[in-house]
Amino acid sequence: MAYVIVEKSGYVGETDGPDFKDYWAALNAMQAQYTPDEIDALHVRIAYDGPEGRTYEV
């Protein structure tokens, strides 16, 4: 189980970035790597890969 930073989430060409053991570590890494405008433009989201598959933050 991991939290994954994903570019183009929900789009063709979705790309997984690094994964983390907890949500807050993933969020801090995403905010350190991307500006708010980049997060919007690149559709960057945090996904949770758990026992029932992948889900995305709201």
Order of alpha helices (4+ residues) and beta strands (2+ residues): beta-beta-alpha-alpha-beta-beta
